[in-house]
Amino acid sequence: MLTLFYHPLSSFCWKPLVALYDTQREFTPHPIDLTKPEDAALLESLWPMRQFPVLQDGATRIAESSIMIEHLDLNHPAQSRMLPADPQAALPIRLWDRFFDMNIQLVMQKIVDDALRPPERRDPVIVEQARDKLDRAYRVAERHLSGQGDWAAGAFSLADCAALPALFYAGAIHPFDDHPAMRAYFDRLVQRPSCARVLDEAKPWFRYFPFQDRIPARFMT
Ligand SMILES: N[C@@H](CCC(=O)N[C@@H](CS)C(=O)NCC(=O)O)C(=O)O
């Protein structure tokens, strides 16, 4: 039996949720509320980094969103895969998964972290550097996506699972409206039923996102 420990607002949790919904695998969702000491203790007991998502599969416990998606492909075959079985063919997908996590998601998170600090501890230099890095990543993504089909690297994959949260949250804080290929790709992503479901389930929590007023109205209602 699969159990996913997660929070509906958490960007990295969206990755396995999209994969699970997209492949219609059954699992037990176990929301974790880190404001509750007992939930924080539970998460720490599952993964000492105290980060979600964590996937429990029988006696096997998996941390790290990308690894758990691979674990699903390997151990719970479904009608489609998030990574091809051929390791060589998987390389571009791994690249774009890392790209969205490292160059967009984590960079966007620096701006969120800054906004969550008390005003006297905020650092405009960190925010400016993060915005510069996002600009560079957007240029790279735009060039890449202009030459692609519907998805980030061939068929819908792990790379697209990573792209949804990265582009959703980064796009709210640092819009990519002037990047037509990114915009078109993002529109395709949010319309995919698995992604739309994740966004819908996150809706009640968006008010806790410090830049909630920048989330496009179409995702709030
Ligand atoms: N590389 C990890 C990142 C997980 C992560 O940073 N999760 C965040 C939520 S999006 C978290 O648990 N933050 C709480 C904390 O770090 O204390 C993954 O891909 O699963």
The ligand as an ORCA input file, in Angstrom:
! r2SCAN-3c Opt
* xyz 0 1
  N      14.593     17.955     -2.774
  C      13.412     17.679     -1.977
  C      12.893     19.006     -1.450
  C      11.777     18.831     -0.437
  C      11.415     20.159      0.207
  O      12.211     21.115      0.248
  N      10.185     20.228      0.739
  C       9.740     21.440      1.393
  C       8.297     21.742      1.037
  S       8.104     22.172     -0.644
  C       9.754     21.248      2.880
  O       9.499     20.163      3.370
  N      10.050     22.315      3.605
  C      10.061     22.267      5.034
  C      11.439     22.431      5.577
  O      12.416     22.377      4.807
  O      11.523     22.607      6.793
  C      12.384     16.943     -2.845
  O      12.458     17.045     -4.072
  O      11.537     16.229     -2.289
*
